[in-house]
Amino acid sequence: MCAGAALQAHVGRIVFGAWDAKLGACGSVWDIPRDPHIGPHPEVVGGVEEEACMALLRDFFRTRRR
């Protein structure tokens, strides 16, 4: 959903920290920004502060599941 919104807004660069191997849409399951049927193609920068972002997400969902 976020990747689609970024494409519709013609965002030039997408920067994110944590990869999502199950549901990700930027370089994971379906690489929406690089799909040849969709354009324009923004620059995608992933894994920025990856360990800190993964820990933040892990803690958030651990708290939500209690």
N, C-alpha and C positions, 0 to 999 in steps of 0.2 A: 504494500500500500504506500509506504513512504517513497520507495523507488519510483513508482508510477507517478506520484505527485511531483517528485523532483523533475521527471521528464516532461510532464505537462507544463511545469513552470519554467522550462528551459534553463535549469540550473546548470552551470558550467562545470562544477566540481562537487562530488559527493565525498565527504570525509566521515569515517566512522571508526569506532574502536574495536568492537567485538564482532567476530564472525559468528554466524548461526548456520551450522552444518545441516540442520533439519529443515528450517523454514526460511533461510536467508534468500534475499533477492539481489544481492550485489556480490557476485563472485562465488556464490554457494550453490544452492539447489537450482535456481533459475537466475542467470546473470542478466537481469532485465536491462540495465543500462548499456550492455554490449550486444544485445540481441540484434542481429542484422535486419530484422523486420521492423524494428522500432528505431526512431532517431529523433533528434540529434543525439550523439553519444557523448555524455559528459565524462570528464576525467573521474576515475574512482580511486580513492586512497583509503585502504582498509588497514586495520591492525594498529591504529594510532593509540599509544598507551594501552595496548591490548590486555596486559595482565591486570592493570587497575580497573579497566572497564569490565572484564570478566568477573572480577571479584565484586564489583558494584552490582552487577546483574545477579550474580549468585546470591549475594546477601539480600537483595530486594525480593527475589522469588522465594528464598528460604523463609523470610518473614511473612510473606503473603500466604504461604501454604500452612502456616501454623494455625 
